[in-house]
């Protein structure tokens, strides 16, 4: 295979994208599983993360080389108003914007948004700290209070083409008002985009925003760390019920934190876990955890969830005890567990910003049925 990137002596070329992406993919602070995406561009080429690849440990083969002008054209083209027809037409144009040799890879669902920024590097992530703010009641007011007028705030919207178009309209309005192009975009119930011409500037922007959020949240990190289930006898009863419903070969992992135990004791856990917060939570553990009070409820509740969602819930919350990540494979269970711990952290952080705010049901429904996210979910198993 021919080398994908040419020499990159000054650290401003596409080879720097691989190193940058690996750093932001490592350690779970910025993204989990296949979440987040990164890109590099010049006037003719845009390299963007391929859908389903994890930033953690990514190599050059994890990026798709696209024709930058063809991507820009998608955002000014006319598409059908009906959702499924529009998404199919956009997907076809995205496929056509790939360079020859890239046929086997599928560009990230946020490729169009990457193409919007007139900056060399774009790093899009979903840190729990950031989503504590974007999934909170305070929302945009919190962004203004902490970060001033410069970052763009985009109210919750469907991902992909619809999101890219919403951001383009907001930026066009800003530019028309004589303001500069934003380098930070906060997406409600989703995450953050950071754009800059150098790796150093990307790092500086991220370090500043993460430090500001860290100083704002009043949560002891130890309260969000994985802990053991407190009651082994109760845990055994739940595990037996799960084995009976999910099958003996299912992978089952316990999940508990001190913060979750306190929320349960205060009677506040069920409300804080009613729905998913962001697209990643929907893709990797489902549109909501299944919250139950007794193992005796499990069989009927899982059957009802499955008939509605098409798959069994991957997170079963056992009131007064903790939760279980349940999936057909060990990898899928571990990913669901990681995303649920992230969900718990977000719920805790939102308490510093006026309380939680779930993704609206209409947006949840779009993602549950969106072909692009079904693809991402399928390749994670
Ligand atoms: Zn995202």
Boltz pocket constraint, residues with backbone or C-beta under 6 A from the ligand:
constraints:
  - pocket:
      binder: B
      contacts: [[A, 36], [A, 37], [A, 110], [A, 124], [A, 125], [A, 126], [A, 190], [A, 191]]
      max_distance: 6.0
